[in-house]
Amino acid sequence: MEMFDLTLIWAFIIGFGIMMYVLMDGFDLGLGILYPFAPDEDARDVMMNSVAPIWDGNETWLVLGGAGLLGAFPLVYSVFLPALYIGVFLMLAGLIFRGVAFEFRFKSRRNRRWWNRAFCWGSAIAAFAQGAVVGAYIQGFPVEDFAYVGGAFDWLTPFSVLTGLGLMAGYALLGATWLILKSEGHVQDWAYKITPLLLAIVLFVFAVISLWTPFVNPLVWERWFGNIQLIWVFPFMALACAFVVFRSVQKRREGVPFLATIGIYVFTYLGLIVSKWPVIVPPDYTLWDAASSPESQLFLLVGMVFVIPIILTYTAWTYWVFRGKVRVGEGYH
């Protein structure tokens, strides 16, 4: 019973950490994806300044989720890393390029265009790699005796490419609605203009992936179509949030589009979880198959009891300190 309880607690902690990372780092990745389409250099300044004080704190959740996953579910690492070496490397390389661009773009004049490109391409590559990894997870991995037996590029399929592009579009939508919240004037007008288009792209990709997913994974097919149940509330709630985004943009509301876009992500994420539950290493290994010993889980949990409240506190404080609009000519740097 102890192992059962600890495993579920850790599944919640890691799931929460991943969701927090996607939501909180997604909008600054989205701003990077939108960078080449910004109306002018002043708009790019506002876009970067809107996330400059908070972006590195957002990535704390990635470290938290990754470290917790290693300690609580070591089988996940022993399978996922060999299967996704290239995808994970691309994600980390993109995050590094984006992070360097944050620090150097404001200092450079002669080479600013190169730092703009580094910020854009770093964000786009990291977002695509994350989406492709999710697609590979949905498909499952060839595993024998708790070891990955596939090839280095098995993760890269038409389905995972689509999920990668879909996450890029979703992050771009999150970035656009964040910009509505944090900007004003012509920058905000531009964000209002592109949000409906991005929403349409996201909904199209969402529909294609939803129709395709049951055919790439029999478990998902059975979970969704075996019988009609409450699982269907998640896509309907995601669509309701999409409608709220559209209507709030039409009415030029500032905070609602961003919050409703977060809702799209939350309900889609919950739908993914219940589609695979309790499998954590597809196609066959459950949470309990992948879990470490109860002693290891308990030792790590004691540390998390102190760490998570601290992270939540300084994150909330940072967002409070840097609340309000970011104007042209002003910013963190």
Summary of the structure (lengths in Angstrom):
residues: 333
radius of gyration: 20.1
end to end distance: 52.3
largest distance: 63.1
contacts: 1111
relative contact order: 0.15
helix: 78%
strand: 3%
